[in-house]
């Protein structure tokens, strides 16, 4: 999936919501040690900087160099490029070595990964006992009874342009393979449901939609999913271009430790 989000990296960085600080306090409470964390598929580091409030060092990695150029600066976050050509041994060594990581996080990105390979890396890296992996995604947004059906209809039109693994996000991670022992925050087949909110202008909403992989893949194939008429329909349902609305992101989280 290298390059998938490169072209819209700057838009992505500004459009995506900020995750609640309580989530990271909850995850930090699950690990007895707080020396090293790994935020995989970090993008611009929106999750990494929050993890860094609880861990001495965070290694934030991504296969996209363009995304990393927009990484949010933090004294305890180190951004590293990890191309798909990097071997497992190289990656494990780069992060910190086997049995070294207290927390692994993947925010709205796991469904793009080679799951078998990534899980193998995680099992090598996580501290045993005590290390925890936490992954989460959101599935759509909630704005109003008038707006939401329009948004769901639009989302369905993006599906032919999505990676097949996007099905896991559509299923709210309920069908996501997750071979780890539960630590009380969801388990395989039963993710924890959380909510986050964002005050968003209509232009902010358009930025969010424009940053999605489905819209950009469609555009590259000559299909404009965000035509002028579609934007006008969205604007009307939103309540006008000047209105700022509270947008709810339903989020689904799984956390676990290596099974022994």
Secondary structure as GFF3:
##gff-version 3
##sequence-region A 1 260
A	DSSP	alpha_helix	9	15	.	.	.	ID=ss1
A	DSSP	alpha_helix	21	28	.	.	.	ID=ss2
A	DSSP	beta_strand	36	40	.	.	.	ID=ss3
A	DSSP	alpha_helix	48	51	.	.	.	ID=ss4
A	DSSP	beta_strand	57	62	.	.	.	ID=ss5
A	DSSP	alpha_helix	65	68	.	.	.	ID=ss6
A	DSSP	beta_strand	77	81	.	.	.	ID=ss7
A	DSSP	alpha_helix	88	95	.	.	.	ID=ss8
A	DSSP	beta_strand	103	107	.	.	.	ID=ss9
A	DSSP	three_ten_helix	110	112	.	.	.	ID=ss10
A	DSSP	alpha_helix	115	125	.	.	.	ID=ss11
A	DSSP	beta_strand	132	142	.	.	.	ID=ss12
A	DSSP	alpha_helix	145	158	.	.	.	ID=ss13
A	DSSP	three_ten_helix	159	161	.	.	.	ID=ss14
A	DSSP	three_ten_helix	164	166	.	.	.	ID=ss15
A	DSSP	alpha_helix	167	170	.	.	.	ID=ss16
A	DSSP	beta_strand	181	182	.	.	.	ID=ss17
A	DSSP	beta_strand	192	200	.	.	.	ID=ss18
A	DSSP	alpha_helix	202	210	.	.	.	ID=ss19
A	DSSP	alpha_helix	213	220	.	.	.	ID=ss20
A	DSSP	alpha_helix	228	238	.	.	.	ID=ss21
A	DSSP	beta_strand	245	257	.	.	.	ID=ss22
###
